[in-house]
Amino acid sequence: MTKRLDLHGVKHEDVDRIVENFVLMNNPPLRIITGNSEKMKKIVVSVLSEHDFKYYPENYTNFGSLIVIDKAINKNDGRNN
C-alpha cells in the first residue's frame, strides 16, 4: 500500500519541513496530495528536487496529486566510481 501525505489545510510555511520528513522517512512509491494551489505544488516540487526524488502527476487530468517513485542516482556521489 502506498503511503500518502495530504497537504490540504497545511500552511505553506510548514510544507517544506513536512514533505521533507515524509519523503526521507518512507520508501517510495509515495503519494503527495497538493490540491490545486500552485504555490503548494512549487514548494513540494522544490523539496523533491532538492533531494533528487523522481515524481510524476498521479494522472494527467488531476495535477493535484504527485507520485514519488524513486531517488535519482547522482553520478557524482561516488556510487558509480
N, C-alpha and C positions, 0 to 999 in steps of 0.2 A: 504494500500500500504506500502510495506517495504521500510524504508529509507535506502539509500546506501551511502557508502563512497568509492570513487575511489582514490586509492593512486598512480596511475600511474603519474609519473612526480614529486612526492613529495620526497624531500631529506630525507634519512634515519634519519638524526639528528632531523628532525621535526616530525617524525611519531608518537613517543610515546605520545607527547602532543596532537596531532590532534586526534588520536584514543581514548585517554582517554576522551577528551572533547565530542567526538561523542557518545561514549557508555554511559557516565554519563548523558548526556543531552537529550537522546532519549530513547524511550521504545522499547524493543525487540518485534518482531524479527527485526534484523538489518542485512544488507549485507555489508561486507567489502571486497573490491576488492584489493588484494595484488599484483596481477600479478605473475610472475614466480620467482621473486627474493627470494631466501632462507633467506637472511638477513631480508628482509621486513616481511616475514612470521614470523620469530622468534621474531621480535620486536612486531608485532601485538599480537601474542600468549602470549608473556610476559605480555603485558598490560592487556589482557583479564584475564589471570590467576591471576595477581596481584589484580584485582577487583572481582575475583570469578565468572566471567561470563562463562557460558557453550557455546560451539560453535561446529560446525562441518563443513566439506567442503561442498560447495554448491552441488557438485556432485563428484562422485568417478573417473571421468575421467579428471576433471579440479580442481586441488587443489589451484588455484589462486584466489579463492573467498570463504570467510568464512561466514557462517550464525551464528549470535549471537542470541541464543534463550532465555536465561534467566540467572538470577543470582543464583548461588548455595547458599543454606542456610547453613550458618556456625553454627554448633551445639554448639559452644562456645560463640555465640554472645548474649545470654540471651533470644532469642525469644522462645526457647524450654524449658525454665525452669519454 
